[in-house]
Amino acid sequence: MKPSITVVSLGPGDPSLMTLQTADALRHARRLILRTARHRAVKWLEEQAIAFEALDGYYDRYDDFDEMHRAMAEFLWQEAAKSPVVYAVIDATSDESVGALRGILPEDGKLDVLPGVSVADRCLTALPAGVRQAGRIRILPAIDAGEASPDPTMPLLITELWNPALAGDVKLWLSDLYSDEMEIVLFPSTAQVNRKPVRVPLMELDRQKTYDHTVCAYVPAAGLEGRQRFCLSDLMTIMRVLRGPGGCPWDRQQTHQSLRKYLIEEAYEAVGAIDEDDPDHLADELGDVLLQIVFHADIARDHGDFTISDVTSAVCRKMIYRHRHVFGDEHFATPEEVSVSWEQLKKAEKGHHSQSDVLADVSQGLPALMRAAKVQKKAADVGFDWDSAEEALPKIHEEAEELMAELTAHRDPDEEMGDLLFSCVNVARLCGVEPETALKKATEKFIRRFSDMENAIISDGKALKDLTLSEMDVYWNQVKAAQSNGAAT
């Protein structure tokens, strides 16, 4: 016998809301299995003398919902191989076990899903007067809420809050964007005597006496001004308001070129927050970087060049393509192997035919020290490199002598100064030192020593402007020695 399952929806509670097709399928079922017996339709089944069994025991046996739904589906197909099964759920359009049935449908199996009145229909038609509605509404089963992207600009109906733990998870998810005091509409279990929707604060979503698959919650749309937490879509909305009619004159006149310096500044400020090891400051600075990205995307959208979706699509395609070992069938055991693959894929992706193409592709927008180190590393990838920092160090002395020759001859030292700096970057790289970071630390050390020197001079009743370089040098060496002794201890 070919396994056959017919899925019917019992509806939001009242048996009179079942379709005639569903009622007929229930009456003529050879074997009727309910997902849960906690439904008002059970009394109607008993009055009709319709035999049934329920899968409520699965809720106690499984902690993972996905495993539970698959186990339900496996059991149902096993039983359907013996005799046709009518499987009754509350709402077939959102029931995860129905999705699991489709996922493991046998080759010779037959699965029919009959339409029915949904739980959402019951809620939306029963919303109290005065509740702000919109033409669009998002409907989301509670079990899927934690994995979904929130959008407070749309009203939301959360269905099937079947236990307090699930209601608690949904509350935490909502609390990330809405205030605990925000008023929502709760639709109590249809098994309760008083089944009218009630308005409650969000904080009470998981504090109700009864939960089952018919408990739902309506969350109205929340404006920007009424919230303290926001998501990416909110930032995009704010940017469109600022750059739209009646918005901010300064924001409207900006271009990619005028904003260029701000993108650089915000990136460096984020790096500064990383160096400070301050998570709150870093979150704030990353927000400023994100603002710049959204700003540029909105300018491009106005010109018809690209949108923020093009930005996210480009980087997602790139990450999937360059991580073949995660999204494909390749395997790499070490970070080094991953790095080699990344460079190979990047080279092919950009159409580089030679290593010279790779070097030339290093962005000229990078800081000079950083770009020099990156170019040197890519040259080293094909073996053009010193074996050690010790071997590269004499090159610094050689370049310093050439610079001295230019200065002595009163010629332009620009080129030789560049060569000297390039050689210093080479040695730093071979030492495993980030030249940008090393220079930053050296600059900060200079500032500290200069400050200590100036304080020492002032303590002696003198002023910097009155001292010669030789006299200041005495104080400098004293400070240097004191700091060195302090570091040693």
Salt bridges, closest charged atoms under 4 A:
ASP24 OD1 - HIS28 ND1 3.19
GLU53 OE2 - ARG31 NE 2.81
GLU74 OE2 - ARG70 NE 3.15
GLU79 OE1 - ARG31 NH1 2.15
GLU79 OE2 - LYS82 NZ 3.18
ASP95 OD1 - ARG35 NH1 2.94
ASP112 OD2 - LYS110 NZ 3.71
ASP176 OD1 - ARG229 NE 3.11
GLU183 OE1 - ARG199 NH1 3.35
ASP206 OD1 - LYS171 NZ 3.06
ASP234 OD2 - ARG227 NH1 2.82
ASP275 OD2 - LYS440 NZ 2.63
GLU276 OE1 - HIS281 ND1 2.75
GLU285 OE2 - HIS281 NE2 2.96
ASP298 OD1 - ARG240 NE 3.93
ASP298 OD2 - ARG243 NH1 2.83
ASP298 OD1 - ARG301 NH2 3.17
ASP302 OD2 - ARG243 NH1 2.58
ASP302 OD1 - ARG301 NH2 3.62
GLU330 OE2 - ARG324 NH1 3.72
GLU343 OE1 - LYS378 NZ 3.11
GLU349 OE2 - ARG322 NH2 2.95
ASP361 OD2 - LYS350 NZ 2.95
ASP361 OD2 - HIS352 NE2 3.83
ASP385 OD1 - ARG429 NH2 2.72
GLU398 OE2 - LYS395 NZ 3.08
GLU399 OE2 - LYS395 NZ 3.67
GLU406 OE2 - ARG411 NH2 3.13
ASP466 OD1 - LYS465 NZ 3.36
